[in-house]
Amino acid sequence: MRQRKDVPGVDAKSLIKEAGRLLPDPARRQFLRGAASLGTLTLLTGCEIIDGDSAENTLRYVSRFNDRVQAALFNRSKLAPTYTEADITRPFPFNAYYDLDEAPVVDPATYKLGIAGLVQDKTPWTLERLYALPQLSQITRHVCVEGWSAIGSWQGALMSDFLQRIGADTRARYIHFICAEGYTETLDMPTLLHPQTQLTFKFDNEILPRAYGFPIKIRMPTKLGFKQPKYVVAMEVTNQDKGGYWSNQGYNWYSGL
C-alpha cells in the first residue's frame, strides 16, 4: 500500500478550508462536510496532489476543479437578478488595474470591431453598424472579486443575436477577446449564449463612458467583474483556450456567480 506523504509546510485542515472556499454552493457545503484530509482533494481532482511541491500547486488543482464544477452547474435558462432604476449605484465605481487617466482612448470615427475564427462573415463592424443593432436594457449587479458590488444600467445587443448575425459556429467552445489596453480574455460559449450576455454600448442610456469601457464592454451578470472585457477591439470564435490577463496570473478561469 502506498504511504501518503504530506506537503512540507502545509496544514491540511487549513488547506481543505481554503479549497472549499473556492467552490460554489452547494458544492462548497458538500465538500466541507466530507473533507477530512488531503486525500479528499486527490479523490475530487483525480490528481496526486498530496505529492505536490507546494500548497500553491495544490490549490491550483482545486481551482481547476472549481472551474469544472461551475461549468457543469451553469444553466443558460437561469437569469441573474434584475433591479429597478432606484437601485442603481451612483456614482458607479471605476475599477481597473490602472488609473482612469490611463484608460484607453478609442477614436469612434475609425473604430472597427475585428471578427476572426469560426465565423462565416468576418467583415469588421463600425460603431454605426453596431449601434443599429436591436438593443435591450438590463439593470444588473456587477460583482467584483475584491468583495464589493454595484448595480448598473446597461444597454446593448444580445451576444447570442450578434453571433447569429455573423454566422458564428456556436458549437465552438470559446470566444477570445482583445481589448484596446492590451487586456485579453477567453470566455466559454455557453455563457456568451446566455440571454443576459450583452455587447454593451451604453451605460445608464448614454454612450458608454471611457471609464466603463467605450466603445464595447462584454456584460455578463453571471460572471465576476474581472472576466468582463472592456474597450473591446476584436473577437475570435475558437476551440482553443487562449487564456486571459487575470487567469494567466492564477485567477479562476470560469469565475461564475
C-alpha positions in Angstrom: 0.0 0.0 0.0 1.3 3.4 -0.9 2.0 5.7 2.0 0.7 9.2 1.8 3.2 12.0 2.1 2.3 15.3 3.5 3.2 18.5 1.7 6.0 20.2 3.6 4.9 23.3 5.5 1.2 22.8 4.7 -1.5 22.5 7.3 -4.1 20.0 5.9 -7.1 21.4 7.7 -6.4 25.0 6.6 -5.8 23.8 3.0 -9.1 22.0 2.9 -10.9 25.0 4.2 -9.3 27.2 1.6 -10.1 24.7 -1.1 -13.7 24.6 0.0 -13.9 28.4 -0.1 -13.1 28.3 -3.9 -16.1 26.1 -4.6 -19.6 27.4 -5.5 -22.6 26.5 -3.4 -23.9 23.8 -3.0 -20.6 22.1 -3.8 -18.9 24.1 -1.1 -21.1 22.7 1.7 -20.9 19.2 0.4 -17.2 19.3 0.1 -16.6 20.7 3.6 -18.9 18.2 5.2 -17.0 15.3 3.6 -13.4 16.7 3.6 -11.2 15.2 6.3 -7.8 15.0 4.6 -5.7 15.9 1.6 -6.8 12.6 0.2 -10.3 14.1 -0.4 -8.7 16.7 -2.7 -7.0 13.8 -4.6 -10.3 12.0 -4.9 -12.1 15.1 -6.2 -9.5 16.3 -8.7 -8.2 12.9 -9.9 -4.7 14.2 -9.3 -2.0 13.0 -6.9 -1.7 16.4 -5.3 -0.6 15.1 -2.0 2.8 14.6 -3.5 3.0 18.2 -4.9 5.8 20.5 -4.2 3.8 23.3 -2.6 0.4 24.4 -1.4 0.2 26.7 -4.4 0.3 23.7 -6.7 -2.4 22.0 -4.7 -4.7 25.0 -4.8 -4.1 25.3 -8.5 -5.5 21.8 -8.9 -8.5 22.7 -6.8 -9.1 25.9 -8.7 -9.2 23.9 -12.0 -11.7 21.5 -10.3 -13.8 24.5 -9.2 -13.9 25.7 -12.9 -15.2 22.3 -14.0 -17.8 22.3 -11.2 -19.1 25.8 -12.1 -19.2 25.0 -15.8 -21.2 21.8 -15.1 -23.6 23.7 -12.9 -24.2 26.6 -15.3 -27.8 26.8 -16.6 -28.4 29.0 -19.6 -32.0 29.4 -18.7 -31.3 30.7 -15.2 -31.3 34.5 -15.1 -29.3 36.8 -12.8 -31.4 39.1 -10.6 -32.5 42.4 -12.1 -33.2 45.7 -10.3 -35.0 49.0 -10.6 -33.8 52.5 -11.6 -33.9 53.3 -7.9 -31.4 50.6 -7.1 -28.6 51.9 -9.4 -25.4 52.7 -7.7 -24.5 56.4 -8.3 -21.8 57.1 -9.0 -21.0 53.7 -10.4 -17.4 52.9 -9.5 -14.5 52.9 -11.9 -12.3 49.8 -11.3 -9.2 48.6 -13.2 -5.5 47.7 -12.7 -4.7 51.3 -13.9 -5.9 54.8 -13.1 -8.7 56.4 -15.1 -6.4 58.8 -16.8 -4.5 55.8 -18.1 -7.7 54.2 -19.6 -7.7 53.7 -23.4 -8.9 56.4 -25.7 -10.6 54.9 -28.7 -11.4 57.0 -31.7 -15.1 56.3 -32.7 -14.6 57.6 -36.2 -12.0 55.0 -37.1 -13.1 52.1 -34.8 -14.0 48.7 -36.3 -14.7 45.6 -34.3 -12.4 42.8 -35.7 -14.0 39.4 -36.3 -12.0 36.2 -36.7 -12.1 32.5 -36.3 -15.0 30.1 -36.8 -17.5 32.6 -38.4 -19.0 32.9 -41.9 -18.8 36.7 -42.1 -15.5 38.3 -40.9 -16.3 41.8 -42.1 -15.3 44.3 -39.3 -18.1 46.2 -37.7 -18.1 50.0 -37.4 -19.8 51.7 -34.4 -22.5 53.0 -36.7 -23.4 49.5 -37.7 -23.2 48.1 -34.2 -25.4 50.9 -32.8 -28.0 50.0 -35.4 -28.5 46.5 -33.9 -31.6 45.8 -31.8 -30.8 46.7 -28.2 -32.1 45.7 -24.9 -31.6 47.2 -21.4 -30.8 45.5 -18.2 -30.2 46.7 -14.6 -28.0 44.1 -13.0 -25.3 43.7 -10.3 -21.6 43.9 -11.0 -19.7 41.7 -8.5 -16.0 42.4 -8.0 -13.6 39.7 -6.9 -12.3 42.3 -4.3 -15.5 41.9 -2.4 -17.7 44.9 -3.4 -20.6 45.1 -5.8 -22.6 47.8 -7.6 -25.8 47.9 -9.6 -25.7 49.4 -13.1 -28.0 50.1 -16.0 -26.6 48.7 -19.3 -27.9 48.9 -22.9 -26.7 46.9 -25.9 -27.2 44.0 -28.3 -27.6 40.4 -27.2 -24.4 38.5 -27.8 -26.4 35.5 -29.0 -28.1 37.6 -31.6 -24.8 39.1 -32.8 -23.2 35.7 -33.1 -26.1 34.5 -35.2 -25.8 37.6 -37.5 -22.1 36.9 -38.2 -22.7 33.2 -38.7 -20.6 32.1 -35.7 -20.2 28.4 -35.1 -21.8 28.3 -31.6 -20.6 24.7 -31.3 -17.2 26.2 -30.7 -16.0 26.2 -27.1 -14.8 29.7 -26.7 -14.6 33.3 -27.8 -11.3 35.1 -27.3 -11.5 38.9 -26.8 -8.8 41.5 -27.4 -9.1 44.9 -25.8 -7.5 48.3 -26.5 -5.4 48.4 -23.3 -3.9 45.0 -24.0 -6.2 43.1 -21.8 -7.3 39.7 -23.3 -9.9 37.2 -22.1 -11.2 33.8 -23.3 -14.8 33.1 -22.4 -16.9 30.0 -22.6 -19.6 29.7 -25.3 -22.5 28.7 -23.0 -22.0 31.9 -21.0 -21.8 34.0 -24.2 -25.1 32.5 -25.4 -26.8 33.3 -22.1 -29.9 35.5 -22.6 -28.4 38.3 -20.4 -24.9 38.4 -22.0 -24.6 41.7 -23.9 -22.5 43.6 -26.2 -22.8 46.8 -24.1 -22.8 50.1 -25.9 -24.4 52.4 -23.3 -24.4 52.9 -19.5 -27.5 54.5 -18.0 -28.8 55.1 -21.5 -25.8 57.2 -22.5 -23.0 56.2 -24.8 -20.6 54.0 -22.7 -18.2 56.3 -21.0 -14.4 55.8 -21.2 -14.4 54.8 -17.5 -16.7 51.8 -18.2 -15.2 50.5 -21.4 -16.0 52.6 -24.5 -16.8 51.5 -27.2 -17.8 48.0 -26.1 -18.0 46.1 -22.9 -19.0 42.4 -22.7 -21.5 42.5 -19.9 -22.2 39.1 -18.2 -24.2 39.3 -15.0 -23.4 35.6 -14.4 -19.7 36.2 -14.0 -17.4 38.2 -11.8 -16.3 41.6 -12.9 -12.7 40.8 -13.8 -14.0 38.4 -16.5 -15.8 41.1 -18.4 -13.8 42.6 -21.2 -13.9 46.4 -21.8 -12.6 48.5 -24.7 -13.1 45.5 -26.9 -11.5 45.8 -30.4 -11.5 42.2 -31.7 -13.0 38.8 -31.0 -12.2 35.3 -32.3 -14.5 32.3 -32.2 -12.3 29.3 -31.4 -11.9 25.9 -29.9 -8.7 26.9 -28.2 -8.5 28.3 -24.7 -6.1 31.3 -25.3 -6.1 32.3 -21.6 -6.7 35.8 -20.3 -5.0 38.6 -18.4 -6.0 37.5 -15.0 -6.4 33.8 -15.5 -2.8 33.7 -16.7 -1.9 35.1 -13.3 -3.7 32.3 -11.4 -7.2 33.6 -11.0 -10.0 31.2 -11.5 -10.7 30.8 -15.3 -14.5 30.3 -15.0 -15.4 32.7 -12.2 -19.1 32.4 -12.4 -21.6 33.6 -9.8 
